[in-house]
Structure formats: C-alpha cells, structure tokens
Amino acid sequence: MENGKKLRLSFNSPVILTFTFLCFIVLILDMITAKQTTVNFFSVYRSSFANPLTYLRMFTHVLGHANWEHLFGNVTMLLVVGPLLEEKYGSLNTLLIILITALVTGLVNFFLFPNVRLLGASGVVFAFILLSAFTCVKEREIPITFILVALIYMGEQIYSAIFVKDNVSNLTHLIGGGVGSVLGFIMNRKKMYRSNTGNQ
C-alpha cells in the first residue's frame, strides 16, 4: 500500500450497521426459539395496554423478519441507501427516522389490523427510499428524482395492494414512504433555514 499504510475496516454508519446486526441476531433467535422471541418481542399486533410489551413491540417490530429472504430483501436496500442518509442527516436523525417510522406503522397496524402480526424493516426501507429523494432538494424546488421515486415505488405498492394477493404489507410500505417524505421535507427545510440565516 502507498506509504506503507494498511487497509482497515471503518464503522462508517453506526446506526445502519447496528440496526442490520440486530436484525440478523433477532432472526437467529427466532430460529433457535421456534419463533417465540419474534412473536413476543419483535412483532406488533393487537394486545392489552396493560402489557408493557405492547409498547415495546411498537418499536421493535422493525427488527423482526419472517425468514432469510425477507431479511436479505430489506437489509440489502437498507445498506445501499441508509449510510448515505446517515452521512447527510447524522446518526441521531437517522435513528429518529427509524423510531418514528416504526411507531407510526406499528400504531396503524395495531388499530386497523388487529388480527395481523406485522414485522420487518420494509417500512423503514421505504421511508429511506423516499427520504433519499430529498438529498439534493433546494428552496422552492421539488426534485424530479423525488417525483419519479414517489411514482414508481408508491404506484407499485398501490397496484400490488389492489391486484396482487401476498403477505407483504403494502400499507406499511406506503406509510413508511409517507413518513420518509414528511421527515425529509422537514429536515431539509430546517437546513435551508439555518443556511439562509447563517448567510445573513
């Protein structure tokens, strides 16, 4: 190597990498415990408000996955988009995006689909996909990339919800994308405000 320097691993995206590792650990525990850990701790469904786990599951359901295919499908996109967003918005904001998306999708499933057990990071992934369209947003301008991403991903989910019968929670994807869009708009608006204030 140049100047005798050695290559070293960089923990470049702590929130995304930690989230990914936790998803793998949760699925391994799922296999070891015959799905008991996932059902009790990493899925959201209608349960008593007197049960403390009801509140925990509102956030932790994004860590649970049904199988390896489900997990790989989510973490692949997460590892592609997530680090870029964490670099732009910071680790704390990235964590907040995950938590807010988890809570919103969890609440919607809890109240609207009492007999459905929701799990997986799909909502977070779609939040990140829509949020990524805001990376080049400018004041009083809507990026064409945002419009294209919104049309392609949201349109595909609406189509699947109507015409395709599968086990994928299309509503969760749509809500996650909506959360990412709203948070992207808010965070970029704050950045533009600080930038304009600093230039005065």
N, C-alpha and C positions, 0 to 999 in steps of 0.2 A: 504494500500500500504506500501511497505518497507520504513522505516524511516519516515513514515507519509507524503510522497510525493504524490501529486495528479497528475493524468494524465492531460496533456494539449495538445491542438491541435498545430501542427507545420506546418507553411507555408514553407514546405521543398523545394518546387520547384516553385519559384515565377513566372518565365516566363511561364512555362507549365500551372500552375494553373490560371494565369491571362488570358492566351490565351483561356483556356477552359471556364472560366466565360464569356469572351467576346463573344464566340460562342453561348452560351446559351442566352445571352442578345440580340444578333443580331436576333436569331430565334424568340424570343418573340416579338421583334419589327416587324419582318416580319409578324407575325400573327396579330398583332394589326393594322398594316398599310396596310393590304391586299397585302403584298409583295412589296410595293413601296420602302421601305428602302433598301431591299435586291437588287432590280433591280437597284436603283440609286447609291447605295454606296458599296454594298458587292457582286457584280458580275463583271466579266470582259468580255467585248465584244467590237467589233469594234465601235469606236466613234471618234468624232473630236478631233484633237490635241489641238484645241483652247479651249476645255472644260477642266478646271482644274480637274474635277472629273475623267477624263480619267486616269490621272497619279495616283490619289489616289486609284482607283479601281485595279490598277496593284498589289497593296499590300493587300488591304482589302478583296479581293475576297475569301481569305482562311478562313475568319470568317463566311461567309455566307453558309447556308445549306438549302436544299430543304424542308426537313421535319425532324421530330424527329428521324426516323430510320436512315436517312443519318447522322445526328449529332451524335447519340449514337454509330454508327459504327466507326466513326472517333475518337471521344474523348476517347472511351474505350481503343483502341490501343495506343492513344497518352498518356494517363495516365499511361499505363503499361511501355512503352519504354522511354517516354520523361524525367521523373525525373532521371532515371539512367544516361542518356546522359547529362542532365544539371549538375548533380553532377560531372561527369567526365570532361566535357569541360567548365563548367562555364556558368552563366546566360547570359553574353554578347554574347558569341559564339553561344549559343542556340538561342538567339534572331536573330542573324545574319543568322543562318541557315534557320530560318523561313522566314525572309525577302528575302533572296536570292532565296529560293525555290519559294516563291510567285511571285517574279519579273520574274524569268525565265519562269515559267509555264504560267504566265499572258501574257508575250510577245509572247510566242509561240501560245497561243490561239488567241491573238489579230490579229496576222499576218496570221496565217494559217487557222483559222476557224472563219472568220468574222461574220458568221450568228449563231454562237454558243455562248450561255451565260454560262460561266464557273464559278462555285462557289464550295466551300468546301475545307476542310483541307486534302483531300486524298493525294495530292502531298507532303504535309509536313509529313504526316504519313509514306509514303513510303520512303521519304528522311531519316527519323529517323530509319526506319527498316534497311535500307542498312547501315546507319551510325553505328548502334549498332553492326554490324558485325566486326567493327574495334576496339572494346573496348579492345581486347587482342592482337592487332597487334604488331609484333616485327620486328625489322630491317631485311630486305631482306627475309621476310616470308609473305606469303599470308595465312591468317587463313582459314581453311576448312569451318568454320562456314560462312564466307563471301561467299564462292563459293556456298554453299548449299542454303543460303538465296537468293542469286542472281538468282540461277537456279529456285528455287521454285516460288518466287514472280514475277520475270521478265518473266519467262516462262508462268506462269498462265495468266499474263496480255497480253502477245503476243497472246496466244491461244484465250483469250476472245475477243481481238480486231479483230481476223480473223474469228472466228466461232460463237461468241455469240453477238447478237444484243441487246444492252441495252443502258441505259442512262448514264452509267459510263464512264468517260473519261479515257480510258486505257492509252492514250498517256501521259496524265498528271501524272499518276502513274509512268510510265516508266521514264519520265523526272525527277520527284521528286526523284525516286530511283537513277537516274544518278547523280543528284546534291548531294545527300547524300553520294554517293560513292566517288565522287571527293573531297568534303569537308572533309570527313573522312580521305582520303589519305593525303591531305594537312596538316590538323591539327595534325595528328599522326606523320607525317614526321617532322614537326616543333618541336613537343615534344621530339622526339628521338634525333633531332639535339641539342636541349638545354641540354638534358640529357648527351649526349656524350661530349658536350663542357664543361659541369659542372664537368665531371669526369676527365678531363684532368688537 
